[in-house]
Amino acid sequence: MSEALPALDVDDVARAQAGDMAAFAALVRRHQDRVFRFVLRMLDARDEATDLTQDVFVKAWQALPDWRPEASFSTWLLQIARNAALDQLRRRQLVQFAPLEDGMDVADAAPGPEASYAGRQQQAQLDRALRRIAAEHREILLLREVEGLAYGELARVLGIAEGTVKSRLARARAALLEHFHPHAGVTHE
Amino acid sequence: MNSTCPPDEALSALVDDALPAEARAEVLTHSARCPHCAARLAEFRALHDAFLALPAVSLQVDFGARVVERLQAAAEPRVQASRHRGWRARLRSLFRPLTAFPLALSPYAGAAAALVMGVWLGGMLLQVVDSPSQPSPPSANVTLAAMSLFDAVPPGNLCPRADACGPIRSAQ
């Protein structure tokens, strides 16, 4: 994320807090893909993720008076998205480890024509492996590896100490490597 | 793996560039001569690269407009409801605090009614007797009609002696 974006966010949030819906719409447009990407990989269901992404922004609007510039708006949004995704998983009673169907691939996983077959296979297998690990491991890996959150931000989003972030990330990586071999692109069953 | 091998936590933090310089140097030096740790570190790094290679996911839809529509739709019924309220409804809303809790108010209303009835009935028992010849304080001219029931002589009977009857009768 560029340096200009947080400043733009702060400006738009201030206007949105004053009731400017156009400013809030701009915030939604700027962050919708990030929230959707995270929610989609957490839930592994495109329609559900689409609806939940909208819900996340509605919740963000309602909680907007509580937002303070000390926290990055984007990180704050991911925190709302993470809580919403976990609630949804709880409703589906899948918060405990439960392997999903192997055939269910992320809808947008199809790469461009330039991507090699091996690369596509590896991506599909990584998606599959992600579905096989516990939700608490999946969320921390997605937030760190895909969204690029720093340890301090991870601690804030997940509500844990930074020391716990370090150990949980190591456990999450170890758990993922049980199902995914990045060199050969094959899964260990 | 031996007892000097760094834990997964250190290798994982190394991949994230989250180790202090000294610890980082130690882990790298160890991994250079430990095939097990070198392999583990390579796995963590390859995992990181695999995540980077994941395709971008995009909504391809303007959620800004959708979310704002949804927020406005949620706010609309409340605005319309207050706009279309007639003067009767507005008047009723003024008295709502009084009528909202009829059950809570009823004991107080009952107590007040009982008090008023008590004072009224008590007032009916009081009789004022005029005695213009002898000036006396007003309280002396007031007696309770009900007390005549407890006179020694029942109402309508003759007094056996002049002083046997009450002060009112003797005055008469």
Contacts between the chains, C-beta under 8 A, distances in Angstrom:
chain1	res1	chain2	res2	distance
A	21	B	68	4.9
A	21	B	71	6.7
A	21	B	72	7.2
A	22	B	68	7.8
A	24	B	64	7.8
A	24	B	67	7.5
A	24	B	68	6.7
A	24	B	71	7.9
A	25	B	64	3.4
A	25	B	65	6.4
A	25	B	67	7.0
A	25	B	68	4.8
A	26	B	64	6.5
A	27	B	64	7.8
A	28	B	63	5.2
A	28	B	64	4.2
A	28	B	67	5.0
A	28	B	68	7.7
A	29	B	62	6.4
A	29	B	63	6.9
A	29	B	64	4.1
A	32	B	59	5.5
A	32	B	63	4.2
A	32	B	64	7.4
A	33	B	56	7.8
A	33	B	57	6.8
A	33	B	58	5.2
A	33	B	59	5.8
A	36	B	57	6.5
A	36	B	58	7.8
A	36	B	59	5.0
A	37	B	56	7.8
A	37	B	57	4.2
A	40	B	57	5.9
A	41	B	57	7.9
A	50	B	59	7.3
A	53	B	59	7.2
A	53	B	63	6.7
A	54	B	63	6.5
A	54	B	66	6.3
A	54	B	67	5.8
A	54	B	70	6.6
A	57	B	63	6.7
A	57	B	67	4.5
A	58	B	67	6.4
A	58	B	70	6.3
A	58	B	71	6.6
A	58	B	74	7.9
A	61	B	67	7.4
A	61	B	71	5.8
A	106	B	57	7.3
A	108	B	55	6.6
A	108	B	56	8.0
A	108	B	57	4.6
A	108	B	58	7.1
A	109	B	55	6.0
A	110	B	55	7.1
A	111	B	55	4.8
A	112	B	55	7.8
A	115	B	55	7.7
A	119	B	53	6.3
A	122	B	50	6.0
A	122	B	53	7.1
A	123	B	50	7.7
A	123	B	53	6.4
A	123	B	54	5.7
A	123	B	55	6.4
A	126	B	50	5.2
A	126	B	51	7.2
A	126	B	54	6.7
A	127	B	54	7.8
A	141	B	51	7.5
A	144	B	16	7.0
A	145	B	47	7.7
A	145	B	48	6.2
A	145	B	51	3.6
A	145	B	52	7.6
A	146	B	51	5.9
A	146	B	54	6.7
A	151	B	16	7.3
A	151	B	18	5.7
A	166	B	9	5.6
A	166	B	12	7.2
A	166	B	13	5.5
A	166	B	18	6.9
A	167	B	9	5.3
A	169	B	12	5.3
A	169	B	13	7.8
A	169	B	16	7.2
A	170	B	7	7.3
A	170	B	8	4.3
A	170	B	9	4.2
A	170	B	11	7.4
A	170	B	12	3.9
A	170	B	13	7.5
A	171	B	8	7.5
A	173	B	8	7.2
A	173	B	12	5.4
A	173	B	44	5.7
A	173	B	47	6.0
A	174	B	8	5.5
A	176	B	47	6.5
A	177	B	43	5.7
A	177	B	47	6.6
A	180	B	47	7.4
A	180	B	50	7.5
A	181	B	43	8.0
A	182	B	43	6.5
A	182	B	46	3.5
A	182	B	47	5.1
A	182	B	49	7.1
A	182	B	50	4.7
A	183	B	42	7.8
A	183	B	43	7.7
A	183	B	46	5.8
